């Protein structure tokens, strides 16, 4: 089966491509560097010719509100139009648990716009809502840092490691379209401020964490339901400690 992975050279994309190739499929890792650009439309028709499945794992290069919305709307329009012409049978997109609950944030407004385009396209689809990637902890730290203090919400988070996400995306690519949203989550639930404190301690980072219920997460105020799934998610197997031991030792 020919499968096209948009964003196929990124964190999740590269791992998903590897898994699908190991299962014997013809996989194109599509990205602007490979001549496939969903914003300009360059290379889309050629890449999608003969493809049965498309996974959209691309992410906006900017988190600025207007730029994010433009990216997901333009990319979504171009990709779905090209898929219709190519006769693609299954469109898969990776999105975020809590997208519809976090509309204060420009990023999540962009993701919701992307999801609406998919549902209205007429192409059979599966949307995968994932909790935050464990690998994103460093970015969360930076977003909340002022001086030597990291101000973060104490709301619950249930991060999932990218290897577990890629396993799911490969499985979904080989399954029939759900024509629905499914959810995936990490195996452990913890308070964001407490998990980041554990992460900084393990990294031997001297910054301290201050729990603040008013601290915004990329523009959105959180509560205990914002970033976690109670909708019978498929759970990853890799814990924070296992991930840290393998992937995130202090330099």
KOLBAFI-109762 format. One record per residue: x, y, z of N, C-alpha, C, O in turn. Coordinates in steps of 0.001 Angstrom, whole numbers, plus 500000, padded with zeros to 6 digits. Layout:
XYZXYZXYZXYZ ...
END
This chain:
500847498804500000500000500000500000500885501249500000501881501312500720 500512502239499189501251503497499186500649504429500232499447504694500236 501516504921501121501112505808502215501987507051502162503210506956502063 501355508215502229502094509478502253502001510068503657500912510214504212 503163510407504223503214511007505548503660512456505399504831512733505140 502717513372505565503024514809505527503689515161506861503174514822507926 504834515843506792505614516038508009506391514774508351506642514475509519 506764514043507315507374512730507506508804512743507988509386511683508217 509395513935508151510760514001508675510799514557510100511875514707510679 509623514863510668509570515409512024509662514332513091509915513165512792 509453514737514346509592513832515493508695512612515363509170511479515440 507396512838515166506455511721515054506507511126513651506450509908513485 506615511986512648506595511534511264507696510552510940507441509516510327 508930510863511343510061509987511003509907508617511645510248507600511040 509396508591512862509213507305513548508057506515512948508113505288512873 507018507211512526505879506540511888506290505962510536505928504833510205 507042506734509758507542506259508465508361504981508649508188504011507911 509240504991509624510091503819509886509248502582510198509523501492509696 508229502759511025507379501621511404506612501067510211506502499853510044 506081501963509381505300501509508221506183500834507171505767499860506544 507390501344506979508310500710506027508710499314506503508847498391505701 508892499172507798509239497851508340508117496842508108508361495637508041 506893497339507986505758496451507716505555496214506216504597495558505805 506465496756505411506460496430503990505704497376503089505442497043501933 505345498555503588504555499481502772505448500497502053506564500791502483 504923501015500956505593502058500169505235503399500807504111503882500665 506185503987501500505903505195502296506716506372501778507933506278501616 506030507478501522506703508724501145506744509639502363505705509987502925 507955510025502764508130510991503858508131512379503227509163512859502757 506964513017503224506796514282502502507057515474503412506568515536504540 507838516419502895508119517662503622508603518689502614508961518326501494 508623519969502986509137520967502038510548520633501545510887520911500394 511365520040502410512730519687502006512760518601500937513726518491500181 511695517797500878511630516741499855510825517194498636510551516405497732 510447518495498624509741519038497465508229518941497534507542519123496529 507702518649498738506248518576498917505839519638499938506200519559501112 505087520626499474504760521767500337503244521978500354502652522344499338 502625521749501501501168521872501589500709523325501613499529523593501391 501599524256501872501218525670501869501170526216500447500228526920500085 502178525896499640502206526377498254501523525397497306501138525771496198 501369524144497734500812523108496862501864522396496030501552521437495322 503110522858496108504193522279495307504358520781495607504464520382496766 504379519972494564504687518555494697503576517681495251503745516466495355 502437518275495608501373517489496235500777516457495276500635515288495636 500435516875494077499792515959493126500678514756492847500207513620492811 501976515019492649502910513931492348503039512974493533503023511756493356 503166513529494737503347512689495920502126511820496190502258510668496604 500927512377495952499694511665496290499223510709495201498304509923495434 499825510757494028499404509887492927499505508415493339500589507924493653 498371507722493335498346506310493689498316506011495172498329504847495571 498277507052495996498279506826497450496889506452497943495888507016497501 496840505502498857495576505114499485495341505827500803494201506105501176 496437506123501512496345506691502862497270507899502967498393507875502463 496794508952503623497621510122503924497556510397505419496478510500506003 498727510513506023498807510938507424499323512361507446500385512646506892 498583513262508082499015514650508204499583514856509607498845514999510582 500926514867509681501617515039510956502390516355510994503219516569511878 502115517232510035502831518509509970502346519445511072501193519388511500 503254520305511520502898521278512542503287522677512082504210522846511285 502579523665512587502872525042512220504269525433512710504621525151513855 505064526079511856506390526526512309506326527707513271507318528025513927 505172528355513359504997529501514253503833529241515202502837528631514812 503953529699516443502861529577517404502083530888517533501194530999518378 502406531864516714501694533148516742500275532925516220500074532225515228 499302533521516889497892533201516638497509533212515160496982532227514645 497776534329514480497349534478513084498092533495512184497500532905511280 499386533320512432500207532435511599499769530979511743499745530237510761 499425530571512957498982529193513189497683528917512430497561527900511746 496720529824512555495435529635511879495625529572510366495051528714509695 496432530483509838496679530489508387497357529202507938497039528669506875 498291528702508742498988527471508372498017526303508269497980525613507251 497229526078509322496355524904509329495213525023508319494790524022507742 494712526247508103493649526404507104494177526222505684493580525505504881 495296526872505378495851526781504023496329525366503721496027524803502669 497082524805504663497591523448504477496447522451504345496481521570503487 495443522591505191494298521684505152493547521757503837493235520727503240 493250522979503376492544523160502095493319522506500954492760521741500167 494619522818500873495431522317499757495560520800499787495434520138498757 495812520256500972496030518813501091494752518035500790494784517057500043 493637518460501362492378517737501152491906517828499699491355516865499165 492120518980499060491748519119497645492578518175496773492056517546495852 493869518086497070494745517194496304494386515733496548494477514910495637 493986515412497757493591514036498080492330513634497313492222512505496835 491385514556497201490157514256496442490490513916494992489963512953494433 491364514711494393491745514474493002492487513146492844492369512481491815 493251512767493873494058511543493802493269510298494200493736509174494011 492072510501494753491272509360495173491758508691496452491607507482496625 492340509481497344492819508941498632491634508390499428490568509004499472 491830507236500051490732506542500730490690506760502242489699506413502885 491750507328502819491780507501504285492711508656504626493907508607504339 492156509692505238492940510842505704493060510749507227492059510602507928 494275510834507724494532510729509161495251511990509610496202512431508964 494802512569510713495464513761511242495740513579512727494938513003513462 496880514079513143497243514069514566496895515425515151497375516456514682 496056515417516183495665516647516854495883516472518358496636515593518779 495233517298519158495571517376520583494344517171521462493294517770521232 494489516324522461493432516189523468493158517559524082494083518264524486 491889517926524148491515519212524741491405520348523757491125521478524156 491621520081522462491584521146521450490315521986521562490381523215521555 489163521327521667487897522055521704487686522785523033486846523682523118 488446522407524076488299523037525399489238524225525581489084524987526536 490202524396524689491269525374524901491267526457523827492322526832523315 490079526958523487489945527905522390490411529324522730490388530198521863 490832529567523973491544530818524295492861530895523538493346531986523238 493439529740523230494759529659522615494652529686521100493867528940520515 495437530543520467495451530605519013495879529295518384495383528929517319 496790528582519026497234527303518479496071526318518409495880525645517397 495302526239519480494195525284519498493044525729518593492289524894518094 492909527030518382491924527495517391492326527021515999491476526639515195 493629527049515722494109526559514438493872525066514266493478524618513189 494110524290515327493890522844515249492403522519515063492060521590514332 491526523275515718490093523034515562489646523347514132488809522643513567 490209524409513555489891524740512165490319523600511238489594523247510308 491479523037511488491960521903510704490994520721510809490667520097509799 490543520416512009489640519285512216488303519499511500487735518563510937 487814520724511525486540521005510847486657520806509344485732520292508716 487778521203508761487997520999507327487979519507506986487394519097505984 488619518714507820488684517266507584487285516656507615486925515868506741 486505517022508621485168516443508786484227516850507652483302516112507313 484466518022507069483595518510505990484062518079504601483384518349503610 485220517408504520485846517139503214485164516039502416485259516015501189 484481515131503098483910513983502414484873512816502258484484511751501780 486125513005502656487118511928502596487036511126503900487026511726504975 486978509802503840486985509009505074488205509383505923489303509560505396 488005509500507228489068510066508054489152509398509427488226508725509878 490289509610510063490463509341511483491275510499512056492362510800511562 490757511142513086491509512169513814491996511538515116491210510960515867 493282511652515372493870511115516602494184512285517534495040513118517240 493480512329518654493769513321519684494791512738520647494532511716521284 495938513372520758496995512917521664497168513907522808496993515112522633 497510513386523972497960514275525034499340514810524657499916514374523660 499878515746525436501154516381525126502269515335525059502252514340525784 503229515580524181504376514679524078505320514926525253505566516072525630 505843513849525826506806513981526919508017514793526460508596515546527241 508394514637525195509540515375524653509319516885524644510262517651524445 508080517313524858507743518740524826507960519412526182507731520614526316 508396518652527185508570519231528520509545520410528511509312521410529189 510628520298527751511602521399527707510959522675527178511244523767527670 510083522536526166509380523696525629508402524294526621508240525512526687 507743523426527400506824523905528441507593524691529490507130525730529960 508771524189529855509621524900530824509946526296530309509802527281531033 510382526376529065510768527675528497509586528636528453509745529834528687 508396528105528152507223528971528025506832529603529352506232530677529372 507165528944530468506753529448531774507852530097532588507638530458533745 509042530251531990510199530736532742510303532253532743510254532905531700 510446532792533947510819534193534133511967534201535141511779533862536309 513159534591534680514328534532535545514655533084535899514887532260535014 514671532778537199514969531413537660513710530699538163513792529667538829 512548531264537835511286530664538278510454530232537073510355530945536075 509867529059537193508979528552536143507560528531536722507257527726537602 506698529418536223505318529490536691504440528637535798504324528875534596 503817527627536417502993526704535641501731526342536410501692526370537640 500714526007535653499464525551536246499664524210536952500458523383536505 498935523996538066498960522681538709497928521716538117497665520665538702 497346522057536972496354521180536338496998519855535942498215519762535780 496171518847535790496678517528535431497161517472533982496631518142533097 498174516658533781498720516381532451499006514882532404499271514273533441 498957514288531231499213512848531096500029512625529824499524512090528837 501313513047529861502104513083528630502404511696528069502495510711528802 502555511653526741502824510411526035504128510550525246504397511592524648 504918509500525255506221509506524588506032509306523078505140508573522649 506875509962522284506718509951520823506743508540520238506067508288519241 507490507627520818507508506243520310506122505607520420505692504885519520 505430505878521525504071505347521684503112505987520684502230505316520149 503285507287520431502433507978519452502647507381518061501683507124517339 503898507161517687504201506611516362503621505203516204503152504844515124 503651504411517268503039503074517207501558503178516841501059502433515997 500865504118517494499439504295517230499204504791515813498317504291515120 499988505768515374499771506331514042499979505268512959499248505242511969 500958504405513143501175503326512177499996502355512181499547501913511123 499500502029513365498343501124513453497112501730512785496387501043512065 496880503018513027495711503697512450495818503743510924494816503609510222 497038503933510416497242503990508962496853502686508279496469502683507109 496950501591508999496674500284508414495288499766508774494912498659508389 494532500572509514493168500198509911492153500948509040492503501943508405 490900500481509004489877501221508262489630502591508893489878502767510085 489148503561508120488821504875508688487780504752509797486811504004509667 487984505489510885487009505484511983485884506473511719484794506343512276 486150507477510857485223508604510669484810509178512018483643509480512268 485822509316512880485612509780514248486962510195514815488002510029514178 486920510735516020488136511108516740488427510054517802487556509715518604 489649509539517805490074508623518859491124509332519709491750510289519254 491317508869520937492239509562521844493326508615522343493089507430522578 494524509177522496495655508439523049496292509265524153496253510495524133 496879508565525114497358509235526311498523508463526904498686507269526649 499329509151527694500393508473528417499846507626529554498667507732529893 500698506779530154500225505859531189500054506480532567499430505875533439 500603507690532785500602508276534134500050509700534128500385510507533261 499210509987535096498651511332535242499360512029536396499520511453537472 499782513270536171500462514042537214500106515513537045499637515929535985 500328516282538075500113517728537968501271518341537186502434518012537416 500935519242536255501928519822535366503088520426536147504252520174535834 502770521222537162503826521878537937504715520852538641505928521043538729 504125519769539139504905518755539857505767517936538895506913517611539206 505210517604537720505985516833536751507182517640536252508278517100536098 506974518925536001508079519763535541509132519907536642510327519945536352 508702519985537890509670520037538997510521518765539032511730518831539256 509886517602538811510628516333538744511616516346537582512756515897537703 511148516873536455511990516926535263513213517821535498514337517443535167 512986519008536070514099519926536308515094519336537310516304519479537138 514598518685538337515489518057539327516334516975538669517539516884538906 515686516149537833516407515079537152517448515637536186518505515041535982 517134516791535594518059517429534651519144518245535358520016518830534715 519074518275536695519997519097537496519913520571537090520916521285537049 518691520998536795518421522386536408518056523151537682517163522723538413 518735524285537966518516524986539238517211525774539323516874526280540393 516471525891538224515236526671538275514201526016539197514154524794539339 513385526853539809512333526352540698510971526539540025510786527424539189 510028525684540412508683525725539831507716526333540835507696525957542007 506918527271540358505875527881541179504516527491540590504202527842539453 503719526769541369502380526384540909501458527583540988501328528205542042 500818527909539877499943529076539806498745528723538922498882528537537713 497580528637539542496375528244538800496033529231537686495307528877536757 496542530461537764496267531471536735497302531459535611497124532149534607 498364530696535761499396530645534719498807530015533458498185528954533515 499008530668532340498410530173531095499347529210530370500571529319530436 498720528267529679499435527262528906499273527636527436498239527359526828 500301528267526869500250528743525483498966529525525211498289529326524203 498655530429526159497538531348525980496224530910526585495258531672526557 496152529703527135494888529190527677495034528862529162496045528307529594 494006529215529932493971528840531350493498527393531447492564526992530752 494134526621532299493847525194532408493003524868533632493030525580534635 492247523766533527491675523130534716492071521652534676492805521229533783 491593520883535625492054519494535728491594518605534576492093517489534426 490654519076533762490180518288532628490790518736531286490620518056530274 491488519865531277491901520486530010492800519604529155492578519485527950 493808518986529757494855518319528994494839516800529122495766516134528662 493805516247529737493761514799529931492523514213529260491553514918528981 492580512926529013491470512241528352490774511299529315491413510462529952 489471511439529415488647510480530146487724509743529178486716509161529578 488092509780527884487252509202526841487819507860526375487965507616525177 488135506997527343488647505652527057489817505691526075489762505038525033 490885506452526390491995506560525439492799505274525360492810504473526295 493474505087524230494501504044524156495725504577524904496186505686524635 496245503789525838497347504249526681498692503794526136498848502650525709 499667504708526155501036504327525867501607503510527015500990503403528074 502784502936526806503367502053527816504612502622528486505060502097529505 505178503697527921506462504208528414506229505279529478505573506287529216 506769505057530680506602506012531776507606507158531651508555507092530870 507375508201532434508298509334532453509701508867532819510672509270532179 509821508018533847511139507566534299511845506752533215513048506896532997 511072505891532537511675505084531465512151505972530326513241505774529787 511334506947529963511723507884528903512967508665529314513909508798528533 512965509178530539514084510008530995515386509224531002516425509724530572 515321507973531500516519507143531582517126506890530213518343506762530080 516270506817529190516735506488527856517087507712527017518007507671526200 516349508799527223516386509878526223516793511256526724517136512113525909 516770511504528021516866512906528453517864513144529568517616513951530464 518985512451529522519981512654530568520548514073530500520694514631529413 520874514667531678521469516020531662522803516004530940523566515042531031 523075517099530213524333517197529461525470517519530412526617517645529984 
END
